């Protein structure tokens, strides 16, 4: 599995850009996200279901097409959530 170490370091350095939600499903509808934010999820469908992850909010481009989990569509159509794990 590819690791995104530089993005993980940014996550730990700038706590003002960190948010936490219970699940990835909740993240899809989370409001107030901006490009560069990081979001921690505690599960994918339910807390503790082993779907926890750290996501970086990125601009929605042709390169961020939904591909089975690396990028998630967000409520704001100009943004995507990129899974770091």
LUMNUMI-402642 format. One line per 5 residues: their letters; for each residue x, y, z of N, C-alpha, C. Coordinates in steps of 0.1 Angstrom, whole numbers, padded with zeros to 4 digits. Each point is the difference from the previous one (the first is absolute). Layout:
a> X:Y:Z:X:Y:Z:X:Y:Z; ...;
END
This chain:
xxxxx> 0008:-0012:0000:-0008:0012:0000:0009:0012:0000; -0003:0010:-0009:0008:0012:-0001:-0003:0009:0012; 0010:0005:0006:-0001:0009:0012:0003:0015:-0005; -0007:0009:0005:0001:0014:-0003:0007:0007:0012; 0012:-0003:0002:0007:0005:0012:0000:0015:0002;
xxxxx> 0003:0007:-0011:0001:0015:0001:-0014:0006:0004; -0011:-0006:-0005:-0013:0004:0004:-0003:-0003:0014; 0004:-0012:0005:-0002:-0003:0014:0008:0009:0009; 0012:0004:-0004:0007:0010:0008:-0007:0013:0001; -0005:0005:-0011:-0008:0012:0000:-0012:-0001:0009;
xxxxx> -0007:-0012:0000:-0011:-0002:0009:0003:0002:0014; 0012:-0005:0005:0003:0001:0014:0006:0013:0003; 0005:0008:-0009:0006:0013:0003:-0011:0011:0001; -0011:0000:-0007:-0009:0011:0000:-0014:-0005:0005; -0001:0002:0014:-0012:-0005:0006:-0013:0008:-0004;
xxxxx> 0002:0012:-0005:-0011:0009:-0003:-0008:-0006:-0012; 0007:-0009:-0008:-0007:-0005:-0012:-0005:-0014:0002; 0000:-0005:0013:-0004:-0013:0003:-0015:0000:0005; -0007:-0010:-0005:-0014:-0001:0004:-0002:-0015:0002; -0010:-0004:0008:-0003:-0014:0003:-0015:-0002:-0002;
xxxxx> -0003:-0011:-0007:-0014:-0004:-0002:-0001:-0015:0003; -0012:-0005:0003:-0001:-0014:0004:0003:-0009:-0011; -0006:0002:-0012:0002:-0009:-0011:0003:0007:-0013; 0005:-0008:-0010:0002:0006:-0013:-0014:0004:-0006; -0010:-0007:0003:-0014:0003:-0005:-0004:0014:0005;
xxxxx> 0003:0003:0012:-0002:0013:0006:0008:0011:-0007; 0012:-0004:-0004:0009:0010:-0007:-0005:0004:-0013; -0007:-0009:-0007:-0006:0004:-0013:-0009:0012:0001; -0007:0002:0011:-0009:0011:0001:0004:0011:0010; 0013:-0001:0005:0005:0010:0009:0002:0013:-0006;
xxxxx> -0005:0011:0006:0001:0013:-0005:0012:0008:0006; 0004:0010:-0007:0011:0009:0006:0014:-0005:-0003; 0001:-0009:-0010:0014:-0005:-0003:0006:0009:-0010; 0013:0001:0000:0008:0008:-0010:0011:-0008:-0005; 0005:0003:-0011:0011:-0007:-0006:0012:0002:0010;
xxxxx> 0007:-0012:0002:0011:0000:0010:-0004:-0005:0013; -0013:-0001:0003:-0004:-0005:0013:0003:-0015:0001; 0002:-0005:0012:0001:-0014:0002:-0011:-0005:0009; -0006:-0012:-0003:-0011:-0005:0008:0003:-0014:0004; -0002:-0003:0013:0002:-0013:0005:-0014:-0006:0001;
xxxxx> -0001:-0013:-0005:-0012:-0007:0002:0003:-0012:0009; -0010:-0004:0008:0001:-0011:0010:-0005:-0013:-0005; -0005:0000:-0012:-0006:-0012:-0007:-0005:0004:-0014; -0004:-0010:-0008:-0005:0004:-0013:-0015:0001:0001; -0007:-0011:0004:-0015:0000:0002:-0003:0002:0015;
xxxxx> 0008:-0005:0009:-0003:0001:0014:0014:0001:0007; 0000:0007:0012:0012:0001:0008:0006:-0014:0003; 0012:-0001:-0003:0007:-0013:0004:-0001:-0011:-0011; -0006:0003:-0011:-0001:-0011:-0010:0012:-0002:-0009; 0011:0005:0005:0014:-0001:-0007:0000:0008:-0012;
xxxxx> -0009:0010:-0002:0001:0009:-0011:0005:0013:0003; 0007:0001:0012:0005:0014:0004:0011:0004:-0010; 0002:0013:-0001:0009:0005:-0010:0003:0015:0004; 0010:0005:-0007:0002:0015:0000:-0001:0004:-0015; -0008:0010:-0002:-0003:0005:-0013:0005:0015:-0001;
xxxxx> 0006:0003:-0012:0004:0014:-0003:-0011:0005:-0010; -0005:0012:0002:-0009:0006:-0009:0007:0007:-0011; -0003:-0004:-0012:0007:0004:-0012:-0010:0006:-0010; 0005:0007:-0010:-0008:0005:-0011:-0005:-0011:-0008; -0012:0001:-0005:-0006:-0010:-0009:0005:0003:-0014;
xxxxx> 0008:-0009:-0005:0005:0001:-0014:-0002:-0013:-0007; 0003:0000:-0013:-0001:-0013:-0008:0009:-0011:0007; 0011:0004:0006:0009:-0010:0006:-0006:-0006:0013; -0010:0006:0006:-0006:-0005:0012:-0013:-0007:-0002; -0002:-0006:-0011:-0012:-0008:-0003:-0002:-0011:0011;
xxxxx> -0012:-0002:0004:-0003:-0010:0010:0005:-0013:-0005; 0007:-0008:0008:0007:-0012:-0005:-0001:-0011:0010; -0011:-0001:0007:-0002:-0011:0010:0005:0002:0013; 0003:0013:0004:0004:0003:0013:0011:0009:0003; 0009:0002:-0010:0011:0010:0003:-0005:0014:0001;
xxxxx> -0009:0003:-0009:-0007:0013:0000:-0015:-0001:0003; -0005:0007:0009:-0014:0000:0003:-0006:0013:-0005; -0012:-0001:-0005:-0008:0012:-0004:-0005:0007:0013; 0001:0013:0000:-0005:0008:0012:-0012:0008:-0004; -0007:0005:0010:-0012:0008:-0003:0003:0012:-0009;
xxxxx> 0012:0006:0002:0004:0011:-0008:0006:-0006:-0013; -0006:0002:-0012:0005:-0007:-0012:0014:0004:-0004; 0005:0011:0005:0013:0004:-0005:0011:-0006:0009; -0003:-0009:0010:0009:-0006:0008:-0001:-0015:0000; 0011:-0007:0004:0000:-0014:0002:0008:-0003:0013;
xxxxx> -0003:-0012:0006:0008:-0004:0011:0009:-0011:-0004; 0013:0002:0001:0011:-0010:-0004:0004:-0008:0012; -0002:-0013:-0001:0004:-0009:0011:0015:-0001:0001; 0006:0001:0012:0014:0000:0001:0005:-0014:0004; -0008:-0009:0004:0004:-0014:0004:-0006:-0010:-0009;
END
